[in-house]
Amino acid sequence: MKTLLLFVALSLAHNTSDTVYICSGAKGKKYHLRSDCRGLSRCTHQVVKMKLADAAKEGRTLCGFEK
Ligand SMILES: [Zn+2]
């Protein structure tokens, strides 16, 4: 049972930490953890899914609504 719980916890951590959403073409240097974030709802460009590591490489930081 412990092993199963650990697996679930790791899966959740992976899903929430590895993939982020950005607004392409925006001047803002932010990334978002959820595609339905308030910050992204104001995006007039395309919402793009990318790896957190890639977003960080572009100098993006976590959006203020999600801190
Ligand atoms: Zn956000």
N, CA, C, O and the ligand as a Tripos MOL2 file, in Angstrom:
@<TRIPOS>MOLECULE
protein
  269   267    68     0     0
PROTEIN
NO_CHARGES

@<TRIPOS>ATOM
      1 N           0.8300   -1.2090    0.0000 N.3       1 MET1
      2 CA          0.0000    0.0000    0.0000 C.3       1 MET1
      3 C           0.8620    1.2560    0.0000 C.2       1 MET1
      4 O           0.5850    2.2110   -0.7260 O.2       1 MET1
      5 N           1.9000    1.2460    0.8130 N.am      2 LYS2
      6 CA          2.7900    2.4040    0.8750 C.3       2 LYS2
      7 C           3.4010    2.7060   -0.4910 C.2       2 LYS2
      8 O           3.5420    3.8620   -0.8900 O.2       2 LYS2
      9 N           3.7590    1.6280   -1.1960 N.am      3 THR3
     10 CA          4.3810    1.7990   -2.5060 C.3       3 THR3
     11 C           3.4120    2.4660   -3.4810 C.2       3 THR3
     12 O           3.7990    3.3350   -4.2620 O.2       3 THR3
     13 N           2.1560    2.0480   -3.4220 N.am      4 LEU4
     14 CA          1.1490    2.6100   -4.3250 C.3       4 LEU4
     15 C           0.9650    4.1000   -4.0410 C.2       4 LEU4
     16 O           0.9060    4.9120   -4.9650 O.2       4 LEU4
     17 N           0.8750    4.4510   -2.7660 N.am      5 LEU5
     18 CA          0.6870    5.8580   -2.4120 C.3       5 LEU5
     19 C           1.8720    6.6980   -2.8780 C.2       5 LEU5
     20 O           1.7000    7.8130   -3.3700 O.2       5 LEU5
     21 N           3.0490    6.1610   -2.7210 N.am      6 LEU6
     22 CA          4.2470    6.8790   -3.1500 C.3       6 LEU6
     23 C           4.2180    7.0980   -4.6550 C.2       6 LEU6
     24 O           4.5780    8.1670   -5.1470 O.2       6 LEU6
     25 N           3.7840    6.0710   -5.3780 N.am      7 PHE7
     26 CA          3.7050    6.1900   -6.8310 C.3       7 PHE7
     27 C           2.7300    7.2880   -7.2330 C.2       7 PHE7
     28 O           3.0230    8.0930   -8.1170 O.2       7 PHE7
     29 N           1.5740    7.3200   -6.5840 N.am      8 VAL8
     30 CA          0.5640    8.3400   -6.8940 C.3       8 VAL8
     31 C           1.1150    9.7280   -6.5970 C.2       8 VAL8
     32 O           0.9370   10.6550   -7.3880 O.2       8 VAL8
     33 N           1.7840    9.8680   -5.4590 N.am      9 ALA9
     34 CA          2.3430   11.1600   -5.0740 C.3       9 ALA9
     35 C           3.3780   11.6240   -6.0940 C.2       9 ALA9
     36 O           3.4150   12.7990   -6.4600 O.2       9 ALA9
     37 N           4.2030   10.7100   -6.5410 N.am     10 LEU10
     38 CA          5.2290   11.0590   -7.5260 C.3      10 LEU10
     39 C           4.5900   11.4540   -8.8510 C.2      10 LEU10
     40 O           5.0580   12.3790   -9.5140 O.2      10 LEU10
     41 N           3.5330   10.7650   -9.2360 N.am     11 SER11
     42 CA          2.8570   11.0780  -10.4940 C.3      11 SER11
     43 C           2.2620   12.4730  -10.4460 C.2      11 SER11
     44 O           2.3660   13.2290  -11.4120 O.2      11 SER11
     45 N           1.6390   12.8170   -9.3250 N.am     12 LEU12
     46 CA          1.0320   14.1380   -9.1880 C.3      12 LEU12
     47 C           2.1050   15.2150   -9.2230 C.2      12 LEU12
     48 O           1.9460   16.2430   -9.8820 O.2      12 LEU12
     49 N           3.2070   14.9700   -8.5060 N.am     13 ALA13
     50 CA          4.2940   15.9360   -8.4680 C.3      13 ALA13
     51 C           4.8540   16.1460   -9.8660 C.2      13 ALA13
     52 O           5.1810   17.2670  -10.2550 O.2      13 ALA13
     53 N           4.9590   15.0600  -10.6140 N.am     14 HIS14
     54 CA          5.5020   15.1600  -11.9620 C.3      14 HIS14
     55 C           4.5820   16.0010  -12.8430 C.2      14 HIS14
     56 O           5.0440   16.8700  -13.5820 O.2      14 HIS14
     57 N           3.2800   15.7380  -12.7610 N.am     15 ASN15
     58 CA          2.3340   16.4440  -13.6120 C.3      15 ASN15
     59 C           2.3090   17.9350  -13.3190 C.2      15 ASN15
     60 O           2.1620   18.7440  -14.2350 O.2      15 ASN15
     61 N           2.4500   18.3020  -12.0680 N.am     16 THR16
     62 CA          2.2990   19.7080  -11.7270 C.3      16 THR16
     63 C           3.6080   20.4850  -11.8730 C.2      16 THR16
     64 O           3.5910   21.7130  -11.9540 O.2      16 THR16
     65 N           4.7370   19.7840  -11.9060 N.am     17 SER17
     66 CA          5.9990   20.5200  -11.8990 C.3      17 SER17
     67 C           6.6980   20.5210  -13.2600 C.2      17 SER17
     68 O           7.5830   21.3430  -13.4950 O.2      17 SER17
     69 N           6.3190   19.6290  -14.1390 N.am     18 ASP18
     70 CA          7.0810   19.4770  -15.3790 C.3      18 ASP18
     71 C           6.5010   20.2820  -16.5360 C.2      18 ASP18
     72 O           7.2490   20.7950  -17.3680 O.2      18 ASP18
     73 N           5.1850   20.3960  -16.5950 N.am     19 THR19
     74 CA          4.5520   21.0680  -17.7180 C.3      19 THR19
     75 C           3.9400   22.3900  -17.2810 C.2      19 THR19
     76 O           3.2460   22.4610  -16.2670 O.2      19 THR19
     77 N           4.2030   23.4350  -18.0580 N.am     20 VAL20
     78 CA          3.6380   24.7430  -17.7470 C.3      20 VAL20
     79 C           2.9990   25.3190  -19.0100 C.2      20 VAL20
     80 O           3.1690   24.7810  -20.1040 O.2      20 VAL20
     81 N           2.2760   26.3980  -18.8490 N.am     21 TYR21
     82 CA          1.5910   27.0350  -19.9730 C.3      21 TYR21
     83 C           2.0720   28.4690  -20.0980 C.2      21 TYR21
     84 O           2.2370   29.1720  -19.1020 O.2      21 TYR21
     85 N           2.2930   28.8890  -21.3240 N.am     22 ILE22
     86 CA          2.7190   30.2680  -21.5450 C.3      22 ILE22
     87 C           1.8330   30.9050  -22.6140 C.2      22 ILE22
     88 O           1.1740   30.2180  -23.3940 O.2      22 ILE22
     89 N           1.8360   32.2220  -22.6260 N.am     23 CYS23
     90 CA          1.1190   32.9600  -23.6570 C.3      23 CYS23
     91 C           2.1410   33.3620  -24.7140 C.2      23 CYS23
     92 O           2.9960   34.2130  -24.4640 O.2      23 CYS23
     93 N           2.0560   32.7590  -25.8810 N.am     24 SER24
     94 CA          3.0410   33.0340  -26.9170 C.3      24 SER24
     95 C           2.8660   34.4410  -27.4650 C.2      24 SER24
     96 O           1.7420   34.9190  -27.6170 O.2      24 SER24
     97 N           3.9610   35.0910  -27.7560 N.am     25 GLY25
     98 CA          3.9250   36.4180  -28.3350 C.3      25 GLY25
     99 C           3.7280   37.5160  -27.3080 C.2      25 GLY25
    100 O           3.7750   38.6970  -27.6530 O.2      25 GLY25
    101 N           3.5090   37.1530  -26.0660 N.am     26 ALA26
    102 CA          3.3140   38.1590  -25.0270 C.3      26 ALA26
    103 C           4.6540   38.7320  -24.5990 C.2      26 ALA26
    104 O           5.6870   38.0660  -24.6740 O.2      26 ALA26
    105 N           4.6170   39.9870  -24.1440 N.am     27 LYS27
    106 CA          5.8440   40.5990  -23.6580 C.3      27 LYS27
    107 C           6.1650   40.1180  -22.2480 C.2      27 LYS27
    108 O           7.3170   40.1560  -21.8150 O.2      27 LYS27
    109 N           5.1350   39.6640  -21.5350 N.am     28 GLY28
    110 CA          5.3330   39.1860  -20.1730 C.3      28 GLY28
    111 C           6.2310   37.9680  -20.1400 C.2      28 GLY28
    112 O           6.2150   37.1420  -21.0520 O.2      28 GLY28
    113 N           7.0050   37.8670  -19.0910 N.am     29 LYS29
    114 CA          7.9290   36.7400  -18.9460 C.3      29 LYS29
    115 C           7.4280   35.8290  -17.8370 C.2      29 LYS29
    116 O           8.1080   35.6100  -16.8340 O.2      29 LYS29
    117 N           6.2380   35.3090  -18.0350 N.am     30 LYS30
    118 CA          5.6210   34.4790  -17.0030 C.3      30 LYS30
    119 C           5.2520   33.1150  -17.5670 C.2      30 LYS30
    120 O           5.0370   32.9470  -18.7670 O.2      30 LYS30
    121 N           5.1860   32.1540  -16.6660 N.am     31 TYR31
    122 CA          4.6140   30.8620  -17.0380 C.3      31 TYR31
    123 C           3.5210   30.5190  -16.0390 C.2      31 TYR31
    124 O           3.4840   31.0610  -14.9340 O.2      31 TYR31
    125 N           2.6390   29.6220  -16.4330 N.am     32 HIS32
    126 CA          1.4750   29.2900  -15.6250 C.3      32 HIS32
    127 C           1.3830   27.7910  -15.4140 C.2      32 HIS32
    128 O           1.7210   27.0010  -16.2960 O.2      32 HIS32
    129 N           0.9200   27.4130  -14.2290 N.am     33 LEU33
    130 CA          0.8330   25.9920  -13.9020 C.3      33 LEU33
    131 C          -0.4500   25.3690  -14.4350 C.2      33 LEU33
    132 O          -0.5200   24.1560  -14.6340 O.2      33 LEU33
    133 N          -1.4650   26.2000  -14.6650 N.am     34 ARG34
    134 CA         -2.7440   25.6750  -15.1390 C.3      34 ARG34
    135 C          -3.1540   26.4090  -16.4070 C.2      34 ARG34
    136 O          -2.9130   27.6060  -16.5570 O.2      34 ARG34
    137 N          -3.7820   25.6630  -17.3200 N.am     35 SER35
    138 CA         -4.2000   26.2780  -18.5790 C.3      35 SER35
    139 C          -5.3850   27.2150  -18.3640 C.2      35 SER35
    140 O          -5.6860   28.0430  -19.2230 O.2      35 SER35
    141 N          -6.0620   27.0860  -17.2110 N.am     36 ASP36
    142 CA         -7.2180   27.9490  -16.9520 C.3      36 ASP36
    143 C          -6.8820   29.0550  -15.9530 C.2      36 ASP36
    144 O          -7.7700   29.5990  -15.2980 O.2      36 ASP36
    145 N          -5.6050   29.3800  -15.8420 N.am     37 CYS37
    146 CA         -5.1760   30.4260  -14.9090 C.3      37 CYS37
    147 C          -5.7540   31.7830  -15.3250 C.2      37 CYS37
    148 O          -5.9570   32.0530  -16.5080 O.2      37 CYS37
    149 N          -6.0090   32.6190  -14.3290 N.am     38 ARG38
    150 CA         -6.5380   33.9660  -14.5980 C.3      38 ARG38
    151 C          -5.5970   34.7630  -15.4930 C.2      38 ARG38
    152 O          -6.0340   35.5060  -16.3720 O.2      38 ARG38
    153 N          -4.2930   34.5970  -15.2540 N.am     39 GLY39
    154 CA         -3.3070   35.3200  -16.0470 C.3      39 GLY39
    155 C          -3.3750   34.9320  -17.5170 C.2      39 GLY39
    156 O          -3.1670   35.7670  -18.3970 O.2      39 GLY39
    157 N          -3.6660   33.6660  -17.7770 N.am     40 LEU40
    158 CA         -3.7260   33.2010  -19.1660 C.3      40 LEU40
    159 C          -5.0360   33.6060  -19.8370 C.2      40 LEU40
    160 O          -5.0910   33.7210  -21.0610 O.2      40 LEU40
    161 N          -6.0750   33.8200  -19.0600 N.am     41 SER41
    162 CA         -7.3660   34.1700  -19.6490 C.3      41 SER41
    163 C          -7.2910   35.5290  -20.3350 C.2      41 SER41
    164 O          -8.1160   35.8510  -21.1900 O.2      41 SER41
    165 N          -6.2840   36.3310  -19.9480 N.am     42 ARG42
    166 CA         -6.1030   37.6510  -20.5730 C.3      42 ARG42
    167 C          -5.2250   37.5800  -21.8050 C.2      42 ARG42
    168 O          -5.0120   38.5830  -22.4850 O.2      42 ARG42
    169 N          -4.7110   36.3820  -22.0930 N.am     43 CYS43
    170 CA         -3.8070   36.2080  -23.2270 C.3      43 CYS43
    171 C          -4.5650   36.3600  -24.5400 C.2      43 CYS43
    172 O          -5.5740   35.6920  -24.7670 O.2      43 CYS43
    173 N          -4.0670   37.2480  -25.4060 N.am     44 THR44
    174 CA         -4.7200   37.4490  -26.7000 C.3      44 THR44
    175 C          -4.0040   36.6740  -27.7960 C.2      44 THR44
    176 O          -4.4180   36.6890  -28.9550 O.2      44 THR44
    177 N          -2.9180   35.9930  -27.4120 N.am     45 HIS45
    178 CA         -2.1910   35.1550  -28.3630 C.3      45 HIS45
    179 C          -2.5310   33.7000  -28.0740 C.2      45 HIS45
    180 O          -3.5210   33.4040  -27.4040 O.2      45 HIS45
    181 N          -1.7070   32.8020  -28.5830 N.am     46 GLN46
    182 CA         -1.9640   31.3910  -28.3780 C.3      46 GLN46
    183 C          -1.3530   30.9170  -27.0630 C.2      46 GLN46
    184 O          -0.2470   31.3160  -26.6970 O.2      46 GLN46
    185 N          -2.0850   30.0690  -26.3660 N.am     47 VAL47
    186 CA         -1.5580   29.4550  -25.1420 C.3      47 VAL47
    187 C          -0.7790   28.2060  -25.5320 C.2      47 VAL47
    188 O          -1.3060   27.3020  -26.1790 O.2      47 VAL47
    189 N           0.4840   28.1760  -25.1260 N.am     48 VAL48
    190 CA          1.3620   27.0800  -25.5190 C.3      48 VAL48
    191 C           1.8160   26.3050  -24.2850 C.2      48 VAL48
    192 O           2.1730   26.8810  -23.2570 O.2      48 VAL48
    193 N           1.7880   24.9850  -24.4200 N.am     49 LYS49
    194 CA          2.2340   24.0980  -23.3530 C.3      49 LYS49
    195 C           3.7220   23.8370  -23.5460 C.2      49 LYS49
    196 O           4.1550   23.5540  -24.6630 O.2      49 LYS49
    197 N           4.4990   23.9260  -22.4960 N.am     50 MET50
    198 CA          5.9220   23.6440  -22.6190 C.3      50 MET50
    199 C           6.4920   23.1070  -21.3090 C.2      50 MET50
    200 O           5.8320   23.1320  -20.2700 O.2      50 MET50
    201 N           7.7110   22.6300  -21.3790 N.am     51 LYS51
    202 CA          8.3520   22.1050  -20.1810 C.3      51 LYS51
    203 C           8.8110   23.2560  -19.2940 C.2      51 LYS51
    204 O           9.2530   24.3020  -19.7680 O.2      51 LYS51
    205 N           8.6900   23.0240  -17.9920 N.am     52 LEU52
    206 CA          9.1020   24.0490  -17.0310 C.3      52 LEU52
    207 C          10.5550   24.4610  -17.2420 C.2      52 LEU52
    208 O          10.8910   25.6410  -17.1430 O.2      52 LEU52
    209 N          11.4130   23.4890  -17.5330 N.am     53 ALA53
    210 CA         12.8340   23.7810  -17.7330 C.3      53 ALA53
    211 C          13.0330   24.7350  -18.9100 C.2      53 ALA53
    212 O          13.8950   25.6120  -18.8660 O.2      53 ALA53
    213 N          12.2250   24.5580  -19.9680 N.am     54 ASP54
    214 CA         12.3500   25.4270  -21.1480 C.3      54 ASP54
    215 C          11.8450   26.8350  -20.8400 C.2      54 ASP54
    216 O          12.4200   27.8240  -21.2950 O.2      54 ASP54
    217 N          10.7660   26.9140  -20.0650 N.am     55 ALA55
    218 CA         10.2330   28.2220  -19.6920 C.3      55 ALA55
    219 C          11.2480   28.9820  -18.8430 C.2      55 ALA55
    220 O          11.4370   30.1870  -19.0090 O.2      55 ALA55
    221 N          11.8910   28.2650  -17.9390 N.am     56 ALA56
    222 CA         12.8950   28.8850  -17.0690 C.3      56 ALA56
    223 C          14.0890   29.3470  -17.8950 C.2      56 ALA56
    224 O          14.6950   30.3780  -17.5990 O.2      56 ALA56
    225 N          14.4260   28.5850  -18.9290 N.am     57 LYS57
    226 CA         15.5550   28.9380  -19.7960 C.3      57 LYS57
    227 C          15.2910   30.2520  -20.5250 C.2      57 LYS57
    228 O          16.2190   31.0070  -20.8180 O.2      57 LYS57
    229 N          14.0100   30.5190  -20.8180 N.am     58 GLU58
    230 CA         13.6360   31.7690  -21.4830 C.3      58 GLU58
    231 C          13.5600   32.9200  -20.4890 C.2      58 GLU58
    232 O          13.2520   34.0500  -20.8670 O.2      58 GLU58
    233 N          13.8390   32.6380  -19.2210 N.am     59 GLY59
    234 CA         13.8150   33.6810  -18.2090 C.3      59 GLY59
    235 C          12.4260   33.9300  -17.6460 C.2      59 GLY59
    236 O          12.1930   34.9500  -16.9970 O.2      59 GLY59
    237 N          11.5090   33.0160  -17.8840 N.am     60 ARG60
    238 CA         10.1500   33.1930  -17.3830 C.3      60 ARG60
    239 C          10.0550   32.8200  -15.9030 C.2      60 ARG60
    240 O          10.7610   31.9310  -15.4280 O.2      60 ARG60
    241 N           9.1850   33.5020  -15.1950 N.am     61 THR61
    242 CA          8.9510   33.2010  -13.7860 C.3      61 THR61
    243 C           7.4780   32.9120  -13.5550 C.2      61 THR61
    244 O           6.6290   33.2320  -14.3860 O.2      61 THR61
    245 N           7.1920   32.3050  -12.4150 N.am     62 LEU62
    246 CA          5.8210   31.9040  -12.1140 C.3      62 LEU62
    247 C           4.9040   33.1110  -12.0310 C.2      62 LEU62
    248 O           5.2370   34.1340  -11.4320 O.2      62 LEU62
    249 N           3.7390   32.9640  -12.6500 N.am     63 CYS63
    250 CA          2.7400   34.0100  -12.6900 C.3      63 CYS63
    251 C           2.2730   34.3880  -11.2860 C.2      63 CYS63
    252 O           2.1850   33.5250  -10.4120 O.2      63 CYS63
    253 N           1.9760   35.6550  -11.0620 N.am     64 GLY64
    254 CA          1.6360   36.1550   -9.7430 C.3      64 GLY64
    255 C           0.3680   35.5890   -9.1460 C.2      64 GLY64
    256 O           0.2180   35.5930   -7.9240 O.2      64 GLY64
    257 N          -0.5490   35.1040   -9.9600 N.am     65 PHE65
    258 CA         -1.8030   34.5490   -9.4560 C.3      65 PHE65
    259 C          -1.6020   33.1940   -8.7910 C.2      65 PHE65
    260 O          -2.4960   32.7070   -8.0990 O.2      65 PHE65
    261 N          -0.4580   32.5890   -8.9900 N.am     66 GLU66
    262 CA         -0.2770   31.2000   -8.5540 C.3      66 GLU66
    263 C           0.7610   31.0530   -7.4430 C.2      66 GLU66
    264 O           1.1480   29.9370   -7.0980 O.2      66 GLU66
    265 N           1.2030   32.1570   -6.8930 N.am     67 LYS67
    266 CA          2.2050   32.0720   -5.8280 C.3      67 LYS67
    267 C           1.5680   31.7260   -4.4920 C.2      67 LYS67
    268 O           2.2680   31.6140   -3.4850 O.2      67 LYS67
    269 ZN         -0.8700   32.1040  -14.1440 Zn       68 ZN68
@<TRIPOS>BOND
     1     1     2 1
     2     2     3 1
     3     3     4 2
     4     3     5 am
     5     5     6 1
     6     6     7 1
     7     7     8 2
     8     7     9 am
     9     9    10 1
    10    10    11 1
    11    11    12 2
    12    11    13 am
    13    13    14 1
    14    14    15 1
    15    15    16 2
    16    15    17 am
    17    17    18 1
    18    18    19 1
    19    19    20 2
    20    19    21 am
    21    21    22 1
    22    22    23 1
    23    23    24 2
    24    23    25 am
    25    25    26 1
    26    26    27 1
    27    27    28 2
    28    27    29 am
    29    29    30 1
    30    30    31 1
    31    31    32 2
    32    31    33 am
    33    33    34 1
    34    34    35 1
    35    35    36 2
    36    35    37 am
    37    37    38 1
    38    38    39 1
    39    39    40 2
    40    39    41 am
    41    41    42 1
    42    42    43 1
    43    43    44 2
    44    43    45 am
    45    45    46 1
    46    46    47 1
    47    47    48 2
    48    47    49 am
    49    49    50 1
    50    50    51 1
    51    51    52 2
    52    51    53 am
    53    53    54 1
    54    54    55 1
    55    55    56 2
    56    55    57 am
    57    57    58 1
    58    58    59 1
    59    59    60 2
    60    59    61 am
    61    61    62 1
    62    62    63 1
    63    63    64 2
    64    63    65 am
    65    65    66 1
    66    66    67 1
    67    67    68 2
    68    67    69 am
    69    69    70 1
    70    70    71 1
    71    71    72 2
    72    71    73 am
    73    73    74 1
    74    74    75 1
    75    75    76 2
    76    75    77 am
    77    77    78 1
    78    78    79 1
    79    79    80 2
    80    79    81 am
    81    81    82 1
    82    82    83 1
    83    83    84 2
    84    83    85 am
    85    85    86 1
    86    86    87 1
    87    87    88 2
    88    87    89 am
    89    89    90 1
    90    90    91 1
    91    91    92 2
    92    91    93 am
    93    93    94 1
    94    94    95 1
    95    95    96 2
    96    95    97 am
    97    97    98 1
    98    98    99 1
    99    99   100 2
   100    99   101 am
   101   101   102 1
   102   102   103 1
   103   103   104 2
   104   103   105 am
   105   105   106 1
   106   106   107 1
   107   107   108 2
   108   107   109 am
   109   109   110 1
   110   110   111 1
   111   111   112 2
   112   111   113 am
   113   113   114 1
   114   114   115 1
   115   115   116 2
   116   115   117 am
   117   117   118 1
   118   118   119 1
   119   119   120 2
   120   119   121 am
   121   121   122 1
   122   122   123 1
   123   123   124 2
   124   123   125 am
   125   125   126 1
   126   126   127 1
   127   127   128 2
   128   127   129 am
   129   129   130 1
   130   130   131 1
   131   131   132 2
   132   131   133 am
   133   133   134 1
   134   134   135 1
   135   135   136 2
   136   135   137 am
   137   137   138 1
   138   138   139 1
   139   139   140 2
   140   139   141 am
   141   141   142 1
   142   142   143 1
   143   143   144 2
   144   143   145 am
   145   145   146 1
   146   146   147 1
   147   147   148 2
   148   147   149 am
   149   149   150 1
   150   150   151 1
   151   151   152 2
   152   151   153 am
   153   153   154 1
   154   154   155 1
   155   155   156 2
   156   155   157 am
   157   157   158 1
   158   158   159 1
   159   159   160 2
   160   159   161 am
   161   161   162 1
   162   162   163 1
   163   163   164 2
   164   163   165 am
   165   165   166 1
   166   166   167 1
   167   167   168 2
   168   167   169 am
   169   169   170 1
   170   170   171 1
   171   171   172 2
   172   171   173 am
   173   173   174 1
   174   174   175 1
   175   175   176 2
   176   175   177 am
   177   177   178 1
   178   178   179 1
   179   179   180 2
   180   179   181 am
   181   181   182 1
   182   182   183 1
   183   183   184 2
   184   183   185 am
   185   185   186 1
   186   186   187 1
   187   187   188 2
   188   187   189 am
   189   189   190 1
   190   190   191 1
   191   191   192 2
   192   191   193 am
   193   193   194 1
   194   194   195 1
   195   195   196 2
   196   195   197 am
   197   197   198 1
   198   198   199 1
   199   199   200 2
   200   199   201 am
   201   201   202 1
   202   202   203 1
   203   203   204 2
   204   203   205 am
   205   205   206 1
   206   206   207 1
   207   207   208 2
   208   207   209 am
   209   209   210 1
   210   210   211 1
   211   211   212 2
   212   211   213 am
   213   213   214 1
   214   214   215 1
   215   215   216 2
   216   215   217 am
   217   217   218 1
   218   218   219 1
   219   219   220 2
   220   219   221 am
   221   221   222 1
   222   222   223 1
   223   223   224 2
   224   223   225 am
   225   225   226 1
   226   226   227 1
   227   227   228 2
   228   227   229 am
   229   229   230 1
   230   230   231 1
   231   231   232 2
   232   231   233 am
   233   233   234 1
   234   234   235 1
   235   235   236 2
   236   235   237 am
   237   237   238 1
   238   238   239 1
   239   239   240 2
   240   239   241 am
   241   241   242 1
   242   242   243 1
   243   243   244 2
   244   243   245 am
   245   245   246 1
   246   246   247 1
   247   247   248 2
   248   247   249 am
   249   249   250 1
   250   250   251 1
   251   251   252 2
   252   251   253 am
   253   253   254 1
   254   254   255 1
   255   255   256 2
   256   255   257 am
   257   257   258 1
   258   258   259 1
   259   259   260 2
   260   259   261 am
   261   261   262 1
   262   262   263 1
   263   263   264 2
   264   263   265 am
   265   265   266 1
   266   266   267 1
   267   267   268 2
@<TRIPOS>SUBSTRUCTURE
     1 MET1         2 RESIDUE 1 A MET
     2 LYS2         6 RESIDUE 1 A LYS
     3 THR3        10 RESIDUE 1 A THR
     4 LEU4        14 RESIDUE 1 A LEU
     5 LEU5        18 RESIDUE 1 A LEU
     6 LEU6        22 RESIDUE 1 A LEU
     7 PHE7        26 RESIDUE 1 A PHE
     8 VAL8        30 RESIDUE 1 A VAL
     9 ALA9        34 RESIDUE 1 A ALA
    10 LEU10       38 RESIDUE 1 A LEU
    11 SER11       42 RESIDUE 1 A SER
    12 LEU12       46 RESIDUE 1 A LEU
    13 ALA13       50 RESIDUE 1 A ALA
    14 HIS14       54 RESIDUE 1 A HIS
    15 ASN15       58 RESIDUE 1 A ASN
    16 THR16       62 RESIDUE 1 A THR
    17 SER17       66 RESIDUE 1 A SER
    18 ASP18       70 RESIDUE 1 A ASP
    19 THR19       74 RESIDUE 1 A THR
    20 VAL20       78 RESIDUE 1 A VAL
    21 TYR21       82 RESIDUE 1 A TYR
    22 ILE22       86 RESIDUE 1 A ILE
    23 CYS23       90 RESIDUE 1 A CYS
    24 SER24       94 RESIDUE 1 A SER
    25 GLY25       98 RESIDUE 1 A GLY
    26 ALA26      102 RESIDUE 1 A ALA
    27 LYS27      106 RESIDUE 1 A LYS
    28 GLY28      110 RESIDUE 1 A GLY
    29 LYS29      114 RESIDUE 1 A LYS
    30 LYS30      118 RESIDUE 1 A LYS
    31 TYR31      122 RESIDUE 1 A TYR
    32 HIS32      126 RESIDUE 1 A HIS
    33 LEU33      130 RESIDUE 1 A LEU
    34 ARG34      134 RESIDUE 1 A ARG
    35 SER35      138 RESIDUE 1 A SER
    36 ASP36      142 RESIDUE 1 A ASP
    37 CYS37      146 RESIDUE 1 A CYS
    38 ARG38      150 RESIDUE 1 A ARG
    39 GLY39      154 RESIDUE 1 A GLY
    40 LEU40      158 RESIDUE 1 A LEU
    41 SER41      162 RESIDUE 1 A SER
    42 ARG42      166 RESIDUE 1 A ARG
    43 CYS43      170 RESIDUE 1 A CYS
    44 THR44      174 RESIDUE 1 A THR
    45 HIS45      178 RESIDUE 1 A HIS
    46 GLN46      182 RESIDUE 1 A GLN
    47 VAL47      186 RESIDUE 1 A VAL
    48 VAL48      190 RESIDUE 1 A VAL
    49 LYS49      194 RESIDUE 1 A LYS
    50 MET50      198 RESIDUE 1 A MET
    51 LYS51      202 RESIDUE 1 A LYS
    52 LEU52      206 RESIDUE 1 A LEU
    53 ALA53      210 RESIDUE 1 A ALA
    54 ASP54      214 RESIDUE 1 A ASP
    55 ALA55      218 RESIDUE 1 A ALA
    56 ALA56      222 RESIDUE 1 A ALA
    57 LYS57      226 RESIDUE 1 A LYS
    58 GLU58      230 RESIDUE 1 A GLU
    59 GLY59      234 RESIDUE 1 A GLY
    60 ARG60      238 RESIDUE 1 A ARG
    61 THR61      242 RESIDUE 1 A THR
    62 LEU62      246 RESIDUE 1 A LEU
    63 CYS63      250 RESIDUE 1 A CYS
    64 GLY64      254 RESIDUE 1 A GLY
    65 PHE65      258 RESIDUE 1 A PHE
    66 GLU66      262 RESIDUE 1 A GLU
    67 LYS67      266 RESIDUE 1 A LYS
    68 ZN68       269 GROUP 0 **** ****
